[in-house]
Amino acid sequence: MNFAQTFQQAEKRREASQFNDAIESYLKAKKLCGEDTEAQLSCLLALGDCYRMVGAYEKAKKSYECAYKIAASVSDTGLAADSLVGFGLTLRAMGKHREALKVFAKSLRIYEISRDKAGLAFNLWAMAGAYRIKGDLKKAIQTFKQAISRFTAMKDESGIGYCLCGLGGASRISGRIDDSYRYYSKANEILRRLRDTFGIAYSYCGLANATRMKGDFKGSLKYFKKATQYYKKIEDKVSFAYTLWGEGTALKMMGDLKGAKKDFVTAQSLFNDTKDERGLSYCELSLGELEFLQGRRITAMPLFKKALKRAKGCAFGVEIKYANRLINALKSGKGFPFNLP
C-alpha cells in the first residue's frame, strides 16, 4: 500500500476508536512519507492523539514536540498551534495542569491571531479541563460554557458532547449533582448518535458517578458496567482506571469491601502504568478508608498522608481538600465511609 492508502486505513481505525491498531498503521504511513512535510505532520499529530488516548504519554509528547518543530520550520502556524494543544492535553492528562495552562495560553494566542474558530473552541475546552484538574471549578465551568457556545455556533456536535461531559464532571465536584446528571445524559445522547466509542464510555462513566452521588449505588453499577464494556473495546487504561475507582467507591458504600479493594488495586496499577498522580491520590485515600473500615485505623493514616503529600506536590486543589477531610475524620473516627465525587 502507498502512503495515502495506509494513512486512510489508520484514519478509519482511529475513527472506530481502535487506537492501538491505528498507531500501527500511522507508523507504517510515517515511513512512507519521504520528504513530504505535510504528510509527516499529519502522521505525527495523529500519532500524538492516539498515544495520548491509550495513556502512552511520553510517546505522545515526543510526537507533538516533533510535529511542532516541523510546523514551525515551515511556518504553518495552524498546525504549530494544534501540536501545542496536543502537547498541553498530554501534560493535563499527567496532572501537570500548571504547565498545560501555559501551553494552552500560547496556542490560544496563535488561534486568536489567525481567527481559527475551530481551534479556539477546542483550545477553550482543553483549558477548561485543566482548570478542573487544578481545582478552579468556577473557572472550569465558565470556560466549558464559552467553548460550548463556540461549538454550537459551528454546529460541531462532537465538541458540544465533550463540553457537556466536562460540565458534568465539574458540576459533580461542585456538588451540583442534578446538573451533572443532566449534562452527562445530553452528552450520552449526542455521542451515541455520533457512534463515538470513547465519548459513549466517557458519558456512561459520568452518568454512573452522578447516579452514585445521588445515593443510588446499585443503579450506578449498571452504568459503570456499560462504561467498562466500551473502554475495553478501545483499550483505554486511563479512563478505565477512573471507572474502576468510581465502581469501587460504589461497592465500598454498599459494604462490599472485598469487591471495592479489588477495583482500587487494579485502578492503582493502571494509574501507576500511566503515571497519573491524581488517580493515585484517589486510590491511596480509598485504600486508606478500607483499612479504617476493617478496623486497621493505624494503617489508614499513612495512606491518607501519602495522598495529601501527592496532591500538594501537584497542586490539586480538590484532592488536597479530600485528603484533609479524611485525615480530620480519622482523628475523630466519624463520617466513614465517604462517597467522594
N, C-alpha and C positions, 0 to 999 in steps of 0.2 A: 504493500500500500504506500501511496505517496503521502506528503505532509497533510494535504487537505483532507484526505480520507481518514488518516489516523487521528487528526485533530477533531474531525467531526464525530468519530467513534467515541473519543474522550468526552466531548460535549454531551453526547447522548447519555453516557454513563453518569456524568455529573448531574444532569437534569433528573435522572432517576434516583438521585441521592446514593449512587454506588461509588462512594468517594475513593475507596482503595483501588477499585478497578479503573476508575478514571485516572488516578495518579499514574498507574502503569502505562496507560495509553498516552497521557501527556508527556511522560518521559521519553516514550518512543518518538512522539511527534517532535519533541525538542531536538532530538538527534538528527532529524530530517530538515531542520530549519536553514542550515547553511549560514549565509551572511545576512539573511532576511531579518532585520531588527524588529519589524512589526510582528513577524511570526514568533520570534524569540520572546517578545514582550507578552504576547497572548498566552504562550505556554507558561511562562514564569508566574504571571498573575493568577492563572487558573490553578497552577500547582500550589501556590501560596494559599489560595482559598481552600483547596481540598485537604492540604496538610493541616490547616487550622481546624477544619471540621472534624478531623479524626484525632485531634489533640497532639499532633506531631509539631509542636510549636517552634522548636529550634530549626527544623527544616522549612517551616512556613516563613520564619523571619529571614532566613537566607534567601529564599525565593523572592520575597518582596524587596529586600535590600538590593539584590541583583537587578530586579526589574526597575527599581528607582534609578540606579546608576545608568542603565541603558536609556531610559526615558529622558533623563536629564541631559545625557550626552547628545541626544538627537532633538533636544528642545521640545519634547512632547509634554507640555505642562499638564494636560488632562490625564495622561497615563502615569505621570510622575505623582500627581495627587492621588490617583487610585491606588498606587503602590504604597503611599504613605498611610492611607486609610486601612489597607490590609495589614500593614505593619502595626498600626495602632490597635487594631482589633485583636491581633495576636498578643500584644502587651496586656491589653484589657483582660483577655482570657486567662493570662498568667497571674492576674491580680495586681498588675503594675499600673494602677489607674492614673497615678500622677504623671508617669512617663507617657502613657497613652493620650492623656488630655493635651499634653504639649504637642504631640504629633498631630492630633486632630485639629489643633489651632492653626498649625502650619498648612495642612491640606485645606482647611476651611477658607483661608485667605486666597489660595490658588483658585478654588471654585468660585469665590466671590468675584475675583478679578475677571475670570473667564465667563462669568454668568452661566455656569453649568448648573441648571436647575436640579437635574437628577443627582449629580454629585453632591450638591448642597443638602438635599433631603437625606441622602444616605449618610453623609457626614454628621448631620444632626442626630440621626438615630444612633450612630456609633458613640457620639459624645454622651447622649442621654444614658446609655448603658454604663459608661464609665462613671458618671455621676452617681448612678445607683450603687455600683460597687464601692465607691468612695464613702457612701452613706449619706450623700446630699440628696435626699429623696424629693424635696421640693423642687430643686433644680432639675432632677431627672424627669419628673412628671411634666414640668414646664417645657423641657426640651423635646420630650417624646411628642407632646402636643403640637409643637412647632413643626416637627418632622412630619407628623400625620397630616397636617393641613397642606404641606407641600406635596406629599404623595397623593393626596386626594385631588389636588389641582391638576396633577399629571395623570389621574385615573390609574395609578400604579397600585393594583390590588395586593401584590406581594408585599410591597413596602408598608401598606396600611395594616396588613395582617401581622407583620413583625413588630410594628409600633404598638399595636394593640396588646401583643404578648408582653412587650416591655412595660406598658402601662399597667397590665395585670400584675406583674411582679412587683413594681414599685408601690402600687396601691395596697397589695397584700402586706408588705413590710410596714407600710404606713398605718396599718390597722383598718383599712377600708376594704373589708372582705367582700361585701356585696358588689362593689365597683370592680374588684379583682375578678370575681366570677363572671360578671357581665362582659368585661373586656376579653377574657380568655374564650368565652363562649362565641363571641363575634369573630374572634381570630380563628378559632377552630372551624367555624362555618366557611370562612373565606379560604383558608389554607386547604381544607378538604376539597373545596370546589376546584382549587388550582392543582390538586394532587401533589402537593409539596410534602414529601415524606418527612423531612426534618421538621418543617413547620407544624405538621399534624402532631408529631410526637411532642414537640415543644408546648403546643397549646393543650394537649391532653395532660401533660405533667403539671401545667399551670392550673388546669381545672381540678386536678387531683389535690394540689396543695390548697386551693381555695376551699374545696369541699372539706378537707382536713381541718382547716381553720374555723370552719362553721361547726365543728364538733362531730361531723358525720364521718367517722373513721372508716367504717365498713364501706360506705359509698366511695370514699377516696381511693380505696384499694382497687376498685373496678377501673377507675381512670388510670391509676399507676400501671395496671396490667396492660392497658391499651398503649400507653406511652412506651412501655418496655418492648412490646411487640414491634413498634415502629423503629425504636432506637436500635434494636438488634439487627434490623434489616440493613441499617447503614453503618453498623459497627462503630457507633459514636461513644467512645469511652467517657468523654467529659460530661455530656448531658445525662447519659445513662447513670453516672455516678450520683448526680444530684437527684435523679428519680429514685435511686435506691435509698438515699438518705431520707427523702420525704416518706417513702414507703415504710422505712424502718421506724421513723417517728410515729407514724400512724399505728404500727404494730406495738410500739412501746406504750402509747396511750391506751391501747386495748388490753395491755397486760401481757402480751406475748413477747417477753424479754429475750427468749431464745431466738425467735424469728427476727427480732429487731437487731440483735447483735450480729447475726449472720449478714444482714443488709449493710450495717455500719462498717463491718470489717471489709466486706467486698468493695464498698464505696471508697473506703480509706485506701485500699490497694490501688484502685483506679486513679484516685487523686494523687497518689504518690507517683504513679506512672507519668501523669501529665504535669506534675509539679504545681498542682493547684492549691495554693496556700489557703485560700478562703474555704474551699471544700474540706481541707484537712482540719481547719479550726472547728468547723461544724462537727466533724466526726469525733474530735477529741472531747468536745462538750457532751455529745450524745453518749459516747462510751463511758465518760465520767459519770453521767447520770445513771447509766445501767449499774455501775459499781455501787453507787449510793442505794439504788432501789433493791439491790441484792444484799444490802447490809454491810457493804465494804466501804464505809464512809472515808476511811483513812486513805484509800487508793483513788478516791474521786478527786480530791483537791489538787494533786499534782497534774492531773489531766486538764482540769479547768484552768490552772495557772499556765500550762503549756499553750492552751488555746488562746488565752489572753495575751501572752507574750508574742505569739504568732500574729494575732490580729493587730496588735500595737505596732509590730515591726513593719507591717504592710499598710498601716493607717486605714484599716477597715472600720469605719465609724459604727456601723450597725453591729458587727460581730464583737467589737470591744464592749458595747453595752450588754450584749447577751452574756458574754463571759463574766462580766462584773455581777450581773443579775444572779447567775448560778453560784458564783463564789459567795455572795451575800446570803443566798438561800441555804447554802450548805452550812454556813455558820449557825443559822437558826434552825435548820432541819425542816423548814417549811416550804411549801409551794411545788414540791415534786409530784408527778412528772411535769415537765414543761413542754408545751406544744409550741415550739419556736416556729415563726413564719418561714 
